[in-house]
Amino acid sequence: MIHALRRIMLAALLVPAAGTALSGCGFQPMYAESTQNAAADRLAAIDVTAPHSPLGREIQYDLFNAMNAQGLAPSSPLYQLNISPAYYEQDVAVELNTNVSRRNYVLVTQFVLVDLQTNKPVFSGSSRSSSSYNRFESEFANLSASEGAMKRTSQAVADDIKTQLAVYFTRENGK
């Protein structure tokens, strides 16, 4: 009981001290009130261009949902995000009779952010995500499992791209 009380008291003393130390070194949370609005406003002003494929549309919609509260393309965009997704599937668990019982779905997406006022690229990067799924004798079950893996990796890539763009905008805002 005494040890638990000591831990609580120590934590109560260390948390404010850690906050003071971090603010003294220039640390600033990316989503703090002062910077959140600038990054959020710029993210909401990005139009996303993707290949006309199920995967391209999935990432495009996930990005719109992640960057804009309404989940829609901006009416007057300031930036254009060009994405180039590519995926592959790899066998993970192969049984002795050569049946594949588990696969990985790997999604790699290159992206370029273009400032529409200057029509020049201002930021580029890539994102990668993978998801595993079980394989069954039913081809319908395999297609459903593969599609589920595609949706999970698409969401993860969209979240990662949004984070990379938010970091870029936060750093640009601080200059």
CNS distance restraints for C-alpha pairs under 8 A (distance, minus, plus):
assign (resid   1 and name CA) (resid   5 and name CA) 6.36 0.50 0.50
assign (resid   2 and name CA) (resid   6 and name CA) 6.23 0.50 0.50
assign (resid   3 and name CA) (resid   7 and name CA) 6.24 0.50 0.50
assign (resid   4 and name CA) (resid   8 and name CA) 6.30 0.50 0.50
assign (resid   5 and name CA) (resid   9 and name CA) 6.23 0.50 0.50
assign (resid   6 and name CA) (resid  10 and name CA) 6.01 0.50 0.50
assign (resid   7 and name CA) (resid  11 and name CA) 6.04 0.50 0.50
assign (resid   8 and name CA) (resid  12 and name CA) 6.12 0.50 0.50
assign (resid   9 and name CA) (resid  13 and name CA) 6.38 0.50 0.50
assign (resid  10 and name CA) (resid  14 and name CA) 6.11 0.50 0.50
assign (resid  11 and name CA) (resid  15 and name CA) 5.96 0.50 0.50
assign (resid  12 and name CA) (resid  16 and name CA) 7.33 0.50 0.50
assign (resid  13 and name CA) (resid  17 and name CA) 6.66 0.50 0.50
assign (resid  14 and name CA) (resid  18 and name CA) 5.96 0.50 0.50
assign (resid  15 and name CA) (resid  19 and name CA) 6.32 0.50 0.50
assign (resid  16 and name CA) (resid  20 and name CA) 6.23 0.50 0.50
assign (resid  17 and name CA) (resid  21 and name CA) 6.17 0.50 0.50
assign (resid  18 and name CA) (resid  22 and name CA) 6.10 0.50 0.50
assign (resid  19 and name CA) (resid  23 and name CA) 6.16 0.50 0.50
assign (resid  20 and name CA) (resid  24 and name CA) 6.17 0.50 0.50
assign (resid  21 and name CA) (resid  25 and name CA) 6.60 0.50 0.50
assign (resid  22 and name CA) (resid  26 and name CA) 6.76 0.50 0.50
assign (resid  22 and name CA) (resid  27 and name CA) 5.44 0.50 0.50
assign (resid  23 and name CA) (resid  27 and name CA) 5.24 0.50 0.50
assign (resid  23 and name CA) (resid  28 and name CA) 6.85 0.50 0.50
assign (resid  28 and name CA) (resid  32 and name CA) 7.35 0.50 0.50
assign (resid  30 and name CA) (resid  35 and name CA) 6.58 0.50 0.50
assign (resid  30 and name CA) (resid  36 and name CA) 6.76 0.50 0.50
assign (resid  30 and name CA) (resid 166 and name CA) 7.68 0.50 0.50
assign (resid  30 and name CA) (resid 167 and name CA) 7.01 0.50 0.50
assign (resid  30 and name CA) (resid 170 and name CA) 6.68 0.50 0.50
assign (resid  31 and name CA) (resid  35 and name CA) 6.35 0.50 0.50
assign (resid  31 and name CA) (resid  36 and name CA) 4.70 0.50 0.50
assign (resid  32 and name CA) (resid  36 and name CA) 5.48 0.50 0.50
assign (resid  33 and name CA) (resid  37 and name CA) 6.82 0.50 0.50
assign (resid  34 and name CA) (resid  38 and name CA) 7.91 0.50 0.50
assign (resid  35 and name CA) (resid  39 and name CA) 6.40 0.50 0.50
assign (resid  35 and name CA) (resid 170 and name CA) 6.49 0.50 0.50
assign (resid  35 and name CA) (resid 173 and name CA) 7.68 0.50 0.50
assign (resid  36 and name CA) (resid  40 and name CA) 5.80 0.50 0.50
assign (resid  37 and name CA) (resid  41 and name CA) 5.84 0.50 0.50
assign (resid  38 and name CA) (resid  42 and name CA) 6.30 0.50 0.50
assign (resid  38 and name CA) (resid 169 and name CA) 7.64 0.50 0.50
assign (resid  38 and name CA) (resid 170 and name CA) 7.54 0.50 0.50
assign (resid  38 and name CA) (resid 173 and name CA) 7.29 0.50 0.50
assign (resid  39 and name CA) (resid  43 and name CA) 6.07 0.50 0.50
assign (resid  39 and name CA) (resid 166 and name CA) 5.65 0.50 0.50
assign (resid  39 and name CA) (resid 169 and name CA) 5.43 0.50 0.50
assign (resid  39 and name CA) (resid 170 and name CA) 5.93 0.50 0.50
assign (resid  39 and name CA) (resid 173 and name CA) 8.00 0.50 0.50
assign (resid  40 and name CA) (resid  44 and name CA) 6.12 0.50 0.50
assign (resid  40 and name CA) (resid  67 and name CA) 7.35 0.50 0.50
assign (resid  40 and name CA) (resid 166 and name CA) 7.58 0.50 0.50
assign (resid  41 and name CA) (resid  45 and name CA) 6.43 0.50 0.50
assign (resid  42 and name CA) (resid  46 and name CA) 6.85 0.50 0.50
assign (resid  42 and name CA) (resid  78 and name CA) 7.67 0.50 0.50
assign (resid  42 and name CA) (resid 169 and name CA) 7.36 0.50 0.50
assign (resid  43 and name CA) (resid  67 and name CA) 5.28 0.50 0.50
assign (resid  43 and name CA) (resid  68 and name CA) 6.99 0.50 0.50
assign (resid  43 and name CA) (resid 162 and name CA) 7.72 0.50 0.50
assign (resid  43 and name CA) (resid 165 and name CA) 7.44 0.50 0.50
assign (resid  43 and name CA) (resid 166 and name CA) 7.15 0.50 0.50
assign (resid  44 and name CA) (resid  67 and name CA) 5.39 0.50 0.50
assign (resid  44 and name CA) (resid  68 and name CA) 4.71 0.50 0.50
assign (resid  44 and name CA) (resid  69 and name CA) 7.80 0.50 0.50
assign (resid  44 and name CA) (resid  74 and name CA) 6.68 0.50 0.50
assign (resid  45 and name CA) (resid  74 and name CA) 5.61 0.50 0.50
assign (resid  45 and name CA) (resid  76 and name CA) 7.16 0.50 0.50
assign (resid  45 and name CA) (resid  77 and name CA) 4.68 0.50 0.50
assign (resid  45 and name CA) (resid  78 and name CA) 5.43 0.50 0.50
assign (resid  45 and name CA) (resid  79 and name CA) 6.35 0.50 0.50
assign (resid  46 and name CA) (resid  67 and name CA) 7.97 0.50 0.50
assign (resid  46 and name CA) (resid  73 and name CA) 7.51 0.50 0.50
assign (resid  46 and name CA) (resid  74 and name CA) 6.68 0.50 0.50
assign (resid  46 and name CA) (resid  77 and name CA) 5.51 0.50 0.50
assign (resid  46 and name CA) (resid  78 and name CA) 6.22 0.50 0.50
assign (resid  46 and name CA) (resid  79 and name CA) 4.70 0.50 0.50
assign (resid  46 and name CA) (resid  80 and name CA) 5.44 0.50 0.50
assign (resid  46 and name CA) (resid  81 and name CA) 6.52 0.50 0.50
assign (resid  47 and name CA) (resid  73 and name CA) 5.72 0.50 0.50
assign (resid  47 and name CA) (resid  74 and name CA) 6.25 0.50 0.50
assign (resid  47 and name CA) (resid  77 and name CA) 5.88 0.50 0.50
assign (resid  47 and name CA) (resid  78 and name CA) 7.94 0.50 0.50
assign (resid  47 and name CA) (resid  79 and name CA) 6.23 0.50 0.50
assign (resid  47 and name CA) (resid  80 and name CA) 4.76 0.50 0.50
assign (resid  47 and name CA) (resid  81 and name CA) 6.03 0.50 0.50
assign (resid  48 and name CA) (resid  60 and name CA) 6.12 0.50 0.50
assign (resid  48 and name CA) (resid  63 and name CA) 7.56 0.50 0.50
assign (resid  48 and name CA) (resid  64 and name CA) 7.51 0.50 0.50
assign (resid  48 and name CA) (resid  73 and name CA) 7.52 0.50 0.50
assign (resid  48 and name CA) (resid  80 and name CA) 5.80 0.50 0.50
assign (resid  48 and name CA) (resid  81 and name CA) 4.70 0.50 0.50
assign (resid  48 and name CA) (resid  82 and name CA) 6.08 0.50 0.50
assign (resid  48 and name CA) (resid  83 and name CA) 7.44 0.50 0.50
assign (resid  49 and name CA) (resid  60 and name CA) 7.18 0.50 0.50
assign (resid  49 and name CA) (resid  80 and name CA) 7.05 0.50 0.50
assign (resid  49 and name CA) (resid  81 and name CA) 5.99 0.50 0.50
assign (resid  49 and name CA) (resid  82 and name CA) 4.86 0.50 0.50
assign (resid  49 and name CA) (resid  83 and name CA) 6.32 0.50 0.50
assign (resid  50 and name CA) (resid  56 and name CA) 5.13 0.50 0.50
assign (resid  50 and name CA) (resid  57 and name CA) 6.66 0.50 0.50
assign (resid  50 and name CA) (resid  59 and name CA) 7.83 0.50 0.50
assign (resid  50 and name CA) (resid  60 and name CA) 6.18 0.50 0.50
assign (resid  50 and name CA) (resid  82 and name CA) 6.28 0.50 0.50
assign (resid  50 and name CA) (resid  83 and name CA) 5.39 0.50 0.50
assign (resid  50 and name CA) (resid  84 and name CA) 6.73 0.50 0.50
assign (resid  51 and name CA) (resid  56 and name CA) 4.93 0.50 0.50
assign (resid  51 and name CA) (resid  57 and name CA) 7.21 0.50 0.50
assign (resid  51 and name CA) (resid  83 and name CA) 7.74 0.50 0.50
assign (resid  51 and name CA) (resid  84 and name CA) 7.10 0.50 0.50
assign (resid  52 and name CA) (resid  56 and name CA) 5.95 0.50 0.50
assign (resid  52 and name CA) (resid  57 and name CA) 6.51 0.50 0.50
assign (resid  53 and name CA) (resid  57 and name CA) 6.06 0.50 0.50
assign (resid  54 and name CA) (resid  58 and name CA) 6.08 0.50 0.50
assign (resid  55 and name CA) (resid  59 and name CA) 6.32 0.50 0.50
assign (resid  55 and name CA) (resid  85 and name CA) 7.55 0.50 0.50
assign (resid  55 and name CA) (resid 150 and name CA) 7.43 0.50 0.50
assign (resid  55 and name CA) (resid 154 and name CA) 7.66 0.50 0.50
assign (resid  56 and name CA) (resid  60 and name CA) 6.07 0.50 0.50
assign (resid  56 and name CA) (resid  84 and name CA) 7.90 0.50 0.50
assign (resid  56 and name CA) (resid  85 and name CA) 6.72 0.50 0.50
assign (resid  57 and name CA) (resid  61 and name CA) 6.06 0.50 0.50
assign (resid  58 and name CA) (resid  62 and name CA) 6.12 0.50 0.50
assign (resid  58 and name CA) (resid 151 and name CA) 7.15 0.50 0.50
assign (resid  58 and name CA) (resid 154 and name CA) 6.61 0.50 0.50
assign (resid  59 and name CA) (resid  63 and name CA) 6.03 0.50 0.50
assign (resid  59 and name CA) (resid 154 and name CA) 5.29 0.50 0.50
assign (resid  59 and name CA) (resid 155 and name CA) 6.97 0.50 0.50
assign (resid  59 and name CA) (resid 157 and name CA) 7.65 0.50 0.50
assign (resid  59 and name CA) (resid 158 and name CA) 6.23 0.50 0.50
assign (resid  60 and name CA) (resid  64 and name CA) 6.28 0.50 0.50
assign (resid  61 and name CA) (resid  65 and name CA) 6.12 0.50 0.50
assign (resid  61 and name CA) (resid  71 and name CA) 7.38 0.50 0.50
assign (resid  62 and name CA) (resid  66 and name CA) 6.08 0.50 0.50
assign (resid  62 and name CA) (resid 154 and name CA) 7.19 0.50 0.50
assign (resid  62 and name CA) (resid 155 and name CA) 5.95 0.50 0.50
assign (resid  62 and name CA) (resid 158 and name CA) 5.86 0.50 0.50
assign (resid  63 and name CA) (resid  67 and name CA) 5.98 0.50 0.50
assign (resid  63 and name CA) (resid 158 and name CA) 5.12 0.50 0.50
assign (resid  63 and name CA) (resid 159 and name CA) 7.39 0.50 0.50
assign (resid  63 and name CA) (resid 162 and name CA) 7.20 0.50 0.50
assign (resid  64 and name CA) (resid  68 and name CA) 5.65 0.50 0.50
assign (resid  64 and name CA) (resid  71 and name CA) 4.79 0.50 0.50
assign (resid  64 and name CA) (resid  72 and name CA) 5.72 0.50 0.50
assign (resid  64 and name CA) (resid  73 and name CA) 6.38 0.50 0.50
assign (resid  65 and name CA) (resid  69 and name CA) 6.67 0.50 0.50
assign (resid  65 and name CA) (resid  70 and name CA) 7.00 0.50 0.50
assign (resid  65 and name CA) (resid  71 and name CA) 3.96 0.50 0.50
assign (resid  65 and name CA) (resid  72 and name CA) 7.11 0.50 0.50
assign (resid  66 and name CA) (resid  71 and name CA) 7.21 0.50 0.50
assign (resid  66 and name CA) (resid 158 and name CA) 7.12 0.50 0.50
assign (resid  66 and name CA) (resid 159 and name CA) 6.68 0.50 0.50
assign (resid  66 and name CA) (resid 162 and name CA) 6.89 0.50 0.50
assign (resid  67 and name CA) (resid  71 and name CA) 7.37 0.50 0.50
assign (resid  67 and name CA) (resid 162 and name CA) 6.64 0.50 0.50
assign (resid  68 and name CA) (resid  72 and name CA) 6.59 0.50 0.50
assign (resid  68 and name CA) (resid  73 and name CA) 7.91 0.50 0.50
assign (resid  77 and name CA) (resid 116 and name CA) 7.71 0.50 0.50
assign (resid  78 and name CA) (resid 115 and name CA) 6.36 0.50 0.50
assign (resid  78 and name CA) (resid 116 and name CA) 5.53 0.50 0.50
assign (resid  78 and name CA) (resid 117 and name CA) 6.98 0.50 0.50
assign (resid  79 and name CA) (resid 113 and name CA) 6.64 0.50 0.50
assign (resid  79 and name CA) (resid 114 and name CA) 5.50 0.50 0.50
assign (resid  79 and name CA) (resid 115 and name CA) 4.70 0.50 0.50
assign (resid  79 and name CA) (resid 116 and name CA) 5.21 0.50 0.50
assign (resid  80 and name CA) (resid 113 and name CA) 5.75 0.50 0.50
assign (resid  80 and name CA) (resid 114 and name CA) 5.11 0.50 0.50
assign (resid  80 and name CA) (resid 115 and name CA) 6.66 0.50 0.50
assign (resid  80 and name CA) (resid 116 and name CA) 6.66 0.50 0.50
assign (resid  81 and name CA) (resid 111 and name CA) 6.70 0.50 0.50
assign (resid  81 and name CA) (resid 112 and name CA) 5.69 0.50 0.50
assign (resid  81 and name CA) (resid 113 and name CA) 4.52 0.50 0.50
assign (resid  81 and name CA) (resid 114 and name CA) 6.30 0.50 0.50
assign (resid  82 and name CA) (resid 111 and name CA) 5.50 0.50 0.50
assign (resid  82 and name CA) (resid 112 and name CA) 5.26 0.50 0.50
assign (resid  82 and name CA) (resid 113 and name CA) 6.47 0.50 0.50
assign (resid  82 and name CA) (resid 114 and name CA) 7.84 0.50 0.50
assign (resid  83 and name CA) (resid 109 and name CA) 6.57 0.50 0.50
assign (resid  83 and name CA) (resid 110 and name CA) 5.80 0.50 0.50
assign (resid  83 and name CA) (resid 111 and name CA) 4.37 0.50 0.50
assign (resid  83 and name CA) (resid 112 and name CA) 6.66 0.50 0.50
assign (resid  84 and name CA) (resid 109 and name CA) 5.48 0.50 0.50
assign (resid  84 and name CA) (resid 110 and name CA) 5.16 0.50 0.50
assign (resid  84 and name CA) (resid 111 and name CA) 6.21 0.50 0.50
assign (resid  85 and name CA) (resid 107 and name CA) 6.93 0.50 0.50
assign (resid  85 and name CA) (resid 108 and name CA) 5.83 0.50 0.50
assign (resid  85 and name CA) (resid 109 and name CA) 4.10 0.50 0.50
assign (resid  85 and name CA) (resid 110 and name CA) 6.37 0.50 0.50
assign (resid  86 and name CA) (resid 107 and name CA) 5.90 0.50 0.50
assign (resid  86 and name CA) (resid 108 and name CA) 5.38 0.50 0.50
assign (resid  86 and name CA) (resid 109 and name CA) 6.12 0.50 0.50
assign (resid  87 and name CA) (resid 105 and name CA) 7.09 0.50 0.50
assign (resid  87 and name CA) (resid 106 and name CA) 5.44 0.50 0.50
assign (resid  87 and name CA) (resid 107 and name CA) 4.37 0.50 0.50
assign (resid  87 and name CA) (resid 108 and name CA) 6.07 0.50 0.50
assign (resid  88 and name CA) (resid 105 and name CA) 6.13 0.50 0.50
assign (resid  88 and name CA) (resid 106 and name CA) 5.44 0.50 0.50
assign (resid  88 and name CA) (resid 107 and name CA) 6.80 0.50 0.50
assign (resid  89 and name CA) (resid 103 and name CA) 6.60 0.50 0.50
assign (resid  89 and name CA) (resid 104 and name CA) 5.46 0.50 0.50
assign (resid  89 and name CA) (resid 105 and name CA) 4.62 0.50 0.50
assign (resid  89 and name CA) (resid 106 and name CA) 6.06 0.50 0.50
assign (resid  90 and name CA) (resid 103 and name CA) 5.59 0.50 0.50
assign (resid  90 and name CA) (resid 104 and name CA) 5.25 0.50 0.50
assign (resid  90 and name CA) (resid 105 and name CA) 6.80 0.50 0.50
assign (resid  90 and name CA) (resid 106 and name CA) 7.92 0.50 0.50
assign (resid  91 and name CA) (resid 100 and name CA) 6.47 0.50 0.50
assign (resid  91 and name CA) (resid 102 and name CA) 6.35 0.50 0.50
assign (resid  91 and name CA) (resid 103 and name CA) 4.56 0.50 0.50
assign (resid  91 and name CA) (resid 104 and name CA) 6.45 0.50 0.50
assign (resid  92 and name CA) (resid 100 and name CA) 7.57 0.50 0.50
assign (resid  92 and name CA) (resid 101 and name CA) 7.78 0.50 0.50
assign (resid  92 and name CA) (resid 102 and name CA) 5.41 0.50 0.50
assign (resid  92 and name CA) (resid 103 and name CA) 5.07 0.50 0.50
assign (resid  92 and name CA) (resid 104 and name CA) 6.53 0.50 0.50
assign (resid  93 and name CA) (resid 100 and name CA) 5.83 0.50 0.50
assign (resid  93 and name CA) (resid 101 and name CA) 5.50 0.50 0.50
assign (resid  93 and name CA) (resid 102 and name CA) 4.97 0.50 0.50
assign (resid  93 and name CA) (resid 103 and name CA) 6.96 0.50 0.50
assign (resid  94 and name CA) (resid  98 and name CA) 5.71 0.50 0.50
assign (resid  94 and name CA) (resid  99 and name CA) 5.70 0.50 0.50
assign (resid  94 and name CA) (resid 100 and name CA) 4.48 0.50 0.50
assign (resid  94 and name CA) (resid 101 and name CA) 6.13 0.50 0.50
assign (resid  94 and name CA) (resid 102 and name CA) 7.41 0.50 0.50
assign (resid  95 and name CA) (resid  99 and name CA) 5.34 0.50 0.50
assign (resid  95 and name CA) (resid 100 and name CA) 6.27 0.50 0.50
assign (resid  95 and name CA) (resid 101 and name CA) 7.05 0.50 0.50
assign (resid 100 and name CA) (resid 135 and name CA) 6.69 0.50 0.50
assign (resid 101 and name CA) (resid 134 and name CA) 5.74 0.50 0.50
assign (resid 101 and name CA) (resid 135 and name CA) 4.73 0.50 0.50
assign (resid 101 and name CA) (resid 136 and name CA) 6.77 0.50 0.50
assign (resid 102 and name CA) (resid 132 and name CA) 6.93 0.50 0.50
assign (resid 102 and name CA) (resid 133 and name CA) 5.74 0.50 0.50
assign (resid 102 and name CA) (resid 134 and name CA) 4.44 0.50 0.50
assign (resid 102 and name CA) (resid 135 and name CA) 5.42 0.50 0.50
assign (resid 103 and name CA) (resid 132 and name CA) 5.59 0.50 0.50
assign (resid 103 and name CA) (resid 133 and name CA) 5.60 0.50 0.50
assign (resid 103 and name CA) (resid 134 and name CA) 6.47 0.50 0.50
assign (resid 103 and name CA) (resid 135 and name CA) 7.13 0.50 0.50
assign (resid 104 and name CA) (resid 130 and name CA) 6.49 0.50 0.50
assign (resid 104 and name CA) (resid 131 and name CA) 5.57 0.50 0.50
assign (resid 104 and name CA) (resid 132 and name CA) 4.28 0.50 0.50
assign (resid 104 and name CA) (resid 133 and name CA) 6.46 0.50 0.50
assign (resid 105 and name CA) (resid 130 and name CA) 5.44 0.50 0.50
assign (resid 105 and name CA) (resid 131 and name CA) 5.26 0.50 0.50
assign (resid 105 and name CA) (resid 132 and name CA) 6.09 0.50 0.50
assign (resid 105 and name CA) (resid 133 and name CA) 7.82 0.50 0.50
assign (resid 105 and name CA) (resid 146 and name CA) 7.28 0.50 0.50
assign (resid 105 and name CA) (resid 149 and name CA) 6.24 0.50 0.50
assign (resid 105 and name CA) (resid 150 and name CA) 6.83 0.50 0.50
assign (resid 105 and name CA) (resid 153 and name CA) 7.83 0.50 0.50
assign (resid 106 and name CA) (resid 128 and name CA) 7.33 0.50 0.50
assign (resid 106 and name CA) (resid 129 and name CA) 5.89 0.50 0.50
assign (resid 106 and name CA) (resid 130 and name CA) 4.22 0.50 0.50
assign (resid 106 and name CA) (resid 131 and name CA) 6.59 0.50 0.50
assign (resid 106 and name CA) (resid 153 and name CA) 7.45 0.50 0.50
assign (resid 107 and name CA) (resid 128 and name CA) 5.62 0.50 0.50
assign (resid 107 and name CA) (resid 129 and name CA) 5.36 0.50 0.50
assign (resid 107 and name CA) (resid 130 and name CA) 6.09 0.50 0.50
assign (resid 107 and name CA) (resid 150 and name CA) 7.84 0.50 0.50
assign (resid 107 and name CA) (resid 153 and name CA) 6.37 0.50 0.50
assign (resid 107 and name CA) (resid 154 and name CA) 7.44 0.50 0.50
assign (resid 107 and name CA) (resid 157 and name CA) 7.87 0.50 0.50
assign (resid 108 and name CA) (resid 126 and name CA) 7.13 0.50 0.50
assign (resid 108 and name CA) (resid 127 and name CA) 5.79 0.50 0.50
assign (resid 108 and name CA) (resid 128 and name CA) 4.43 0.50 0.50
assign (resid 108 and name CA) (resid 129 and name CA) 6.68 0.50 0.50
assign (resid 109 and name CA) (resid 126 and name CA) 5.46 0.50 0.50
assign (resid 109 and name CA) (resid 127 and name CA) 5.25 0.50 0.50
assign (resid 109 and name CA) (resid 128 and name CA) 6.37 0.50 0.50
assign (resid 109 and name CA) (resid 157 and name CA) 7.42 0.50 0.50
assign (resid 110 and name CA) (resid 124 and name CA) 7.67 0.50 0.50
assign (resid 110 and name CA) (resid 125 and name CA) 5.96 0.50 0.50
assign (resid 110 and name CA) (resid 126 and name CA) 4.28 0.50 0.50
assign (resid 110 and name CA) (resid 127 and name CA) 6.59 0.50 0.50
assign (resid 111 and name CA) (resid 124 and name CA) 5.57 0.50 0.50
assign (resid 111 and name CA) (resid 125 and name CA) 5.52 0.50 0.50
assign (resid 111 and name CA) (resid 126 and name CA) 5.89 0.50 0.50
assign (resid 112 and name CA) (resid 121 and name CA) 6.52 0.50 0.50
assign (resid 112 and name CA) (resid 122 and name CA) 7.74 0.50 0.50
assign (resid 112 and name CA) (resid 123 and name CA) 5.95 0.50 0.50
assign (resid 112 and name CA) (resid 124 and name CA) 4.26 0.50 0.50
assign (resid 112 and name CA) (resid 125 and name CA) 6.66 0.50 0.50
assign (resid 113 and name CA) (resid 121 and name CA) 5.63 0.50 0.50
assign (resid 113 and name CA) (resid 122 and name CA) 5.84 0.50 0.50
assign (resid 113 and name CA) (resid 123 and name CA) 5.14 0.50 0.50
assign (resid 113 and name CA) (resid 124 and name CA) 5.97 0.50 0.50
assign (resid 114 and name CA) (resid 119 and name CA) 6.07 0.50 0.50
assign (resid 114 and name CA) (resid 120 and name CA) 5.42 0.50 0.50
assign (resid 114 and name CA) (resid 121 and name CA) 4.16 0.50 0.50
assign (resid 114 and name CA) (resid 122 and name CA) 5.72 0.50 0.50
assign (resid 114 and name CA) (resid 123 and name CA) 7.29 0.50 0.50
assign (resid 115 and name CA) (resid 119 and name CA) 5.32 0.50 0.50
assign (resid 115 and name CA) (resid 120 and name CA) 5.66 0.50 0.50
assign (resid 115 and name CA) (resid 121 and name CA) 6.22 0.50 0.50
assign (resid 115 and name CA) (resid 122 and name CA) 6.39 0.50 0.50
assign (resid 116 and name CA) (resid 120 and name CA) 7.30 0.50 0.50
assign (resid 123 and name CA) (resid 168 and name CA) 7.69 0.50 0.50
assign (resid 126 and name CA) (resid 161 and name CA) 7.68 0.50 0.50
assign (resid 127 and name CA) (resid 157 and name CA) 5.80 0.50 0.50
assign (resid 127 and name CA) (resid 160 and name CA) 6.59 0.50 0.50
assign (resid 127 and name CA) (resid 161 and name CA) 6.62 0.50 0.50
assign (resid 128 and name CA) (resid 157 and name CA) 6.34 0.50 0.50
assign (resid 129 and name CA) (resid 153 and name CA) 5.38 0.50 0.50
assign (resid 129 and name CA) (resid 154 and name CA) 7.89 0.50 0.50
assign (resid 129 and name CA) (resid 156 and name CA) 6.48 0.50 0.50
assign (resid 129 and name CA) (resid 157 and name CA) 6.18 0.50 0.50
assign (resid 130 and name CA) (resid 149 and name CA) 7.98 0.50 0.50
assign (resid 130 and name CA) (resid 153 and name CA) 5.86 0.50 0.50
assign (resid 131 and name CA) (resid 149 and name CA) 5.48 0.50 0.50
assign (resid 131 and name CA) (resid 150 and name CA) 7.79 0.50 0.50
assign (resid 131 and name CA) (resid 152 and name CA) 7.00 0.50 0.50
assign (resid 131 and name CA) (resid 153 and name CA) 6.27 0.50 0.50
assign (resid 132 and name CA) (resid 149 and name CA) 6.70 0.50 0.50
assign (resid 133 and name CA) (resid 145 and name CA) 6.04 0.50 0.50
assign (resid 133 and name CA) (resid 146 and name CA) 6.84 0.50 0.50
assign (resid 133 and name CA) (resid 149 and name CA) 6.69 0.50 0.50
assign (resid 134 and name CA) (resid 142 and name CA) 7.62 0.50 0.50
assign (resid 134 and name CA) (resid 145 and name CA) 7.10 0.50 0.50
assign (resid 135 and name CA) (resid 141 and name CA) 7.58 0.50 0.50
assign (resid 135 and name CA) (resid 142 and name CA) 5.49 0.50 0.50
assign (resid 135 and name CA) (resid 145 and name CA) 7.64 0.50 0.50
assign (resid 136 and name CA) (resid 141 and name CA) 6.52 0.50 0.50
assign (resid 136 and name CA) (resid 142 and name CA) 6.09 0.50 0.50
assign (resid 137 and name CA) (resid 141 and name CA) 7.89 0.50 0.50
assign (resid 137 and name CA) (resid 142 and name CA) 7.87 0.50 0.50
assign (resid 138 and name CA) (resid 142 and name CA) 6.43 0.50 0.50
assign (resid 139 and name CA) (resid 143 and name CA) 6.20 0.50 0.50
assign (resid 140 and name CA) (resid 144 and name CA) 6.15 0.50 0.50
assign (resid 141 and name CA) (resid 145 and name CA) 6.05 0.50 0.50
assign (resid 142 and name CA) (resid 146 and name CA) 6.07 0.50 0.50
assign (resid 143 and name CA) (resid 147 and name CA) 6.08 0.50 0.50
assign (resid 144 and name CA) (resid 148 and name CA) 6.14 0.50 0.50
assign (resid 145 and name CA) (resid 149 and name CA) 6.27 0.50 0.50
assign (resid 146 and name CA) (resid 150 and name CA) 6.23 0.50 0.50
assign (resid 147 and name CA) (resid 151 and name CA) 6.28 0.50 0.50
assign (resid 148 and name CA) (resid 152 and name CA) 6.26 0.50 0.50
assign (resid 149 and name CA) (resid 153 and name CA) 6.16 0.50 0.50
assign (resid 150 and name CA) (resid 154 and name CA) 5.97 0.50 0.50
assign (resid 151 and name CA) (resid 155 and name CA) 6.18 0.50 0.50
assign (resid 152 and name CA) (resid 156 and name CA) 6.30 0.50 0.50
assign (resid 153 and name CA) (resid 157 and name CA) 6.05 0.50 0.50
assign (resid 154 and name CA) (resid 158 and name CA) 6.10 0.50 0.50
assign (resid 155 and name CA) (resid 159 and name CA) 6.19 0.50 0.50
assign (resid 156 and name CA) (resid 160 and name CA) 6.19 0.50 0.50
assign (resid 157 and name CA) (resid 161 and name CA) 6.09 0.50 0.50
assign (resid 158 and name CA) (resid 162 and name CA) 6.11 0.50 0.50
assign (resid 159 and name CA) (resid 163 and name CA) 6.23 0.50 0.50
assign (resid 160 and name CA) (resid 164 and name CA) 6.22 0.50 0.50
assign (resid 161 and name CA) (resid 165 and name CA) 6.14 0.50 0.50
assign (resid 162 and name CA) (resid 166 and name CA) 6.05 0.50 0.50
assign (resid 163 and name CA) (resid 167 and name CA) 6.16 0.50 0.50
assign (resid 164 and name CA) (resid 168 and name CA) 6.26 0.50 0.50
assign (resid 165 and name CA) (resid 169 and name CA) 6.15 0.50 0.50
assign (resid 166 and name CA) (resid 170 and name CA) 5.99 0.50 0.50
assign (resid 167 and name CA) (resid 171 and name CA) 6.13 0.50 0.50
assign (resid 168 and name CA) (resid 172 and name CA) 6.14 0.50 0.50
assign (resid 169 and name CA) (resid 173 and name CA) 5.95 0.50 0.50
assign (resid 170 and name CA) (resid 174 and name CA) 6.30 0.50 0.50
assign (resid 171 and name CA) (resid 175 and name CA) 6.61 0.50 0.50
